[in-house]
Amino acid sequence: MAGEGGIAKSALAHDGDLVEDYPARPWLLAGLGGVAGLIVHLLLDVDGEEAWRYALASFTFFGFAASSFVLGSRRWIEVTVFALGLGAVMGGLAYLAVDAGDRVAGEEFAFAAGVFFSLLAVPLFQADFHRRRWATPYEETHFHVWTDALTAGGALLFVALSWLLLWLLHALFSLIGIEIIEGMIETTGFVGLFMGATYGAAMGVLRNQLGIIGTLQGVAMLVFSLLAVPFALAILIFLFALLASGGSALWEATDDATPVLLSCALGCFVLANAVVRDSDEARSSNVAMQVAAIWLSAAIFPLTVFAAISMGIRIDQYGFSPERLWALVATGIATAYGLAYWAGLARGRLAGWSHYLRRANLHLAVASCVIALLLALPLVDFGGISARQQVARLDAGEVSAEEFDYAALRWDFGDAGREVLRRLARREGQVGEKAQAALDEQTPADRYRELGSEEHRRANMQVEARDAYWEGRIREHFARLGWHCDEPCFAIDLGFDQDGERRIKLIQGAQVTDWFLERENDTEPFEPDIVLPRRTAGPLREDSTVEVREWQGRQIYVDGQPMGDPFPAEE
C-alpha cells in the first residue's frame, strides 16, 4: 500500500490546508447545516411552486454544501465568496427552471448541468485552480475529488444511521408511553434541522481526518483496480462481437443503446483512473492492471462513437428534441475524453501514457466545468432548435403530415415550439388542421388520449374468440383499459374455466399475460371488467398431498416460436 500512503503524504507535504485539523469545523458546520436544513424545509414544505422559494432553497442548500467542503481556518473571504457565489448560481438556475414552467423546454436538464458544474467547481477551487490555473498539481485535484466523494458518502451514511437511532429511541420510549421524540419529528422544520445538523457535524469530523481519508482513498482505488481487469475483458468481448456482427444488434436497440454505451464509457474512465491514480509512483505496478487500464482508456472512444451513431440513428428517425440534444452534448463531452485519451496513449506510448492521461483529466475537467455552466444558463434554446428542425423535416417530406407529432410542438418544445405550431396552423390542408387541433388541446393528457385512443387500440388488436359476443367483450375490455394494445396485440379466448370465468391470453410485444373476465348476461352493457390474478396452489398445509403428474397441455407460438408458459388443454 505504499502508493496509497504516498498520496496522503504528498498532499500533506504540499499544503497543510489539505489535511488541516480545524477543531471548530464540526461545530460550525453542524450549526450552518441545521440552519440551512431548517430554511430549506420551511421554504419547500408548503403548497404551491413559487419560483422564489425554490431559488432561495437552492441558494441555501448549495451554499451550505459548498461550504461543507471548503470551510477551514484560513481564507475566510475566499471561502465565503465561493460558497455564496455557487449558491447564487444554483439559486438563479432554480428560479429560471421553476419560473419558466413550460415556456422553455428542458429546464430540468439545464439545472442538472448546473449541478454538474458545481461538482467540478468544488475540487478545482480546493486545489486553488483560480490562482495557479494550469500549474495546478494534478495530485491535489485528484486528492480532493476522491476525498470529497468519500467524506460526502460517509456523512450521508451518518445521517441515515442517525435517523435509524432516532426511530429506535422513539420505539423504546413509546414502550413506557413517552412520545416526546415523535412530537419532535412531527414539529415543522425538525426534519430539515436534524438532517442538516447531523450532515454538517459528520462532514466537519471527516474533513478533520483527511490524512486517514487519503489512505482510505487508496484502498478504494485498489478495490476499483481489481474490477478493471474483468471489466476490460468484458468490453473487449463486446466490441469484438459488435464489430463481427456489423453492428446490427446494436442498431436494433437504439432506444437503450446510447445511455448503456455512455455508462460503459464512464465505467472505463473511472476504472482506468483507479489504476493510473495521481502519479507514476502511486500507479499500480501490476502488469495485468496496467494493460487493463490501457485498454479501458482506449475503449472510451469507440464506445462513445457507437453511442453517437446510435443517437444519430434515433435523430434520423424522429428528428431533434430537447432531450436528444442534451444527449448529444453528453455524448460529445464523452467523445472528447475518448479522443484525448487516444492522444495521450499515442504521445506517451508505453512509458509516459499515464502522465498524459492525467493532464487530459485536468484540462477536460476545466473545459467540462465551463461548458456545463454555459449550457445551464439560458443562452441556447434547445426547444427552438428542435422545433425548427422538425418543421424542416416535415417540409422536406421526411415525415408525412399524418405522422408528424404536432402535439410535441404544443407541449414539449416550449414557447418556441408553440410559435412554430401557430405558423403551421395558418397553412392550408391537413397540416393546418392538425396543427390547429394541437393548439386547441387544453392539457397534455389530451395528447395521450389522442395517441392512445380507443380507436387506436382497436386498430392494433387482433382477437381469436369462440363467438361474436366474446370477441366484442374482449375488444371492448382492452380498448377501454387505456394502457394495453398501443402496439400490436393478439388476444386468444380460451373459454370458461372451472370457476365460470372467461380465460384470455393477451400477447403484446414479448410478453404473454393471463386475464380473467367475469361472466355477464348478453343484455348487460360492455364495461371494463375486473382483472383477477392468476390462480396458484397453496398455501401448503401439514396434511397437503404433493405429487408430480404427467399432463398434456397447450402452448402459444408466435412465428413458430413458443411464447409464455404452457397452459392446460381445454377441458
Residue, then its C-alpha position, 0 to 999 in steps of 0.5 A: m500500500a505504499g502508493e496509497g500512503g504516498i498520496a496522503k503524504s504528498a498532499l500533506a507535504h504540499d499544503g497543510d490546508l489539505v489535511e488541516d485539523y480545524p477543531a471548530r469545523p464540526w461545530l460550525l458546520a453542524g450549526l450552518g447545516g441545521v440552519a440551512g436544513l431548517i430554511v430549506h424545509l420551511l421554504l419547500d414544505v408548503d403548497g404551491e411552486e413559487a419560483w422564489r422559494y425554490a431559488l432561495a432553497s437552492f441558494t441555501f442548500f448549495g451554499f451550505a454544501a459548498s461550504s461543507f467542503v471548503l470551510g477551514s481556518r484560513r481564507w475566510i473571504e475566499v471561502t465565503v465568496f465561493a460558497l455564496g457565489l455557487g449558491a447564487v448560481m444554483g439559486g438563479l438556475a432554480y428560479l429560471a427552471v421553476d419560473a419558466g414552467d413550460r415556456v422553455a423546454g428542458e429546464e430540468f436538464a439545464f439545472a442538472a448541468g448546473v449541478f454538474f458544474s458545481l461538482l467540478a467547481v468544488p475540487l478545482f477551487q480546493a486545489d486553488f485552480h483560480r490562482r495557479r490555473w494550469a500549474t495546478p498539481y494534478e495530485e491535489t485535484h485528484f486528492h480532493v475529488w476522491t476525498d470529497a466523494l468519500t467524506a460526502g458518502g460517509a456523512l450521508l451514511f451518518v445521517a441515515l444511521s442517525w435517523l435509524l437511532l432516532w426511530l429506535l429511541h422513539a420505539l423504546f420510549s413509546l414502550i413506557g408511553i413517552e412520545i416526546i421524540e415523535g412530537m419532535i419529528e412531527t414539529t415543522g422544520f425538525v426534519g430539515l434541522f436534524m438532517g442538516a445538523t447531523y450532515g454538517a457535524a459528520m462532514g466537519v469530523l471527516r474533513n478533520q481526518l483527511g490524512i486517514i481519508g487519503t489512505l482510505q482513498g487508496v484502498a478504494m482505488l485498489v478495490f476499483s483496480l481489481l474490477a478493471v481487469p474483468f471489466a476490460l475483458a468484458i468490453l473487449i468481448f463486446l466490441f469484438a462481437l459488435l464489430a463481427s456482427g456489423g453492428s446490427a444488434l446494436w442498431e436494433a436497440t437504439d432506444d437503450a443503446t446510447p445511455v448503456l454505451l455512455s455508462c460503459a464509457l464512464g465505467c472505463f474512465v473511472l476504472a482506468n483512473a483507479v489504476v493510473r491514480d495521481s502519479d507514476e509512483a502511486r500507479s499500480s505496478n501490476v502488469a495485468m492492471q496496467v494493460a487493463a487500464i490501457w485498454l479501458s482508456a482506449a475503449i472510451f472512444p469507440l464506445t462513445v462513437f457507437a453511442a453517437i451513431s446510435m443517437g444519430i440513428r434515433i435523430d434520423q428517425y424522429g428528428f431533434s428534441p430537447e432531450r436528444l440534444w442534451a444527449l448529444v452534448a453528453t455524448g460529445i463531452a464523452t467523445a472528447y475524453g475518448l479522443a484525448y485519451w487516444a492522444g495521450l496513449a499515442r504521445g506517451r506510448l508505453a512509458g509516459w501514457s499515464h502522465y498524459l492521461r492525467r493532464a487530459n483529466l485536468h484540462l477536460a475537467v476545466a473545459s467540462c466545468v465551463i461548458a456545463l455552466l454555459l449550457a445551464l444558463p439560458l443562452v441556447d434554446f434547445g426547444g427552438i432548435s428542435a422545433r425548427q428542425q422538425v418543421a424542416r423535416l416535415d417540409a422536406g417530406e421526411v415525415s408525412a403530415e399524418e405522422f408528424d407529432y404536432a402535439a410535441l410542438r404544443w407541449d414539449f418544445g416550449d414557447a418556441g415550439r408553440e410559435v412554430l405550431r401557430r405558423l403551421a396552423r395558418r397553412e392550408g390542408q391537413v397540416g393546418e388542421k392538425a396543427q390547429a387541433a394541437l393548439d386547441e388541446q387544453t392539457p397534455a393528457d389530451r395528447y395521450r388520449e389522442l395517441g392512445s385512443e380507443e380507436h387506436r387500440r382497436a386498430n392494433m388488436q387482433v382477437e381469436a374468440r369462440d363467438a361474436y359476443w366474446e370477441g366484442r367483450i374482449r375488444e371492448h375490455f382492452a380498448r377501454l383499459g387505456w394502457h394495453c394494445d398501443e402496439p400490436c396485440f393478439a388476444i386468444d379466448l380460451g373459454f370458461d374455466q372451472d370457476g365460470e370465468r372467461r380465460i384470455k391470453l393477451i400477447q403484446g410485444a414479448q410478453v404473454t399475460d393471463w386475464f380473467l373476465e367475469r361472466e355477464n348476461d348478453t343484455e348487460p352493457f360492455e364495461p371494463d371488467i375486473v382483472l383477477p390474478r392468476r390462480t396458484a396452489g397453496p398455501l401448503r398445509e401439514d396434511s397437503t398431498v404433493e405429487v408430480r403428474e404427467w399432463q398434456g397441455r397447450q402452448i402459444y407460438v408466435d412465428g413458430q416460436p413458443m411464447g409464455d408458459p404452457f397452459p392446460a388443454e381445454e377441458 
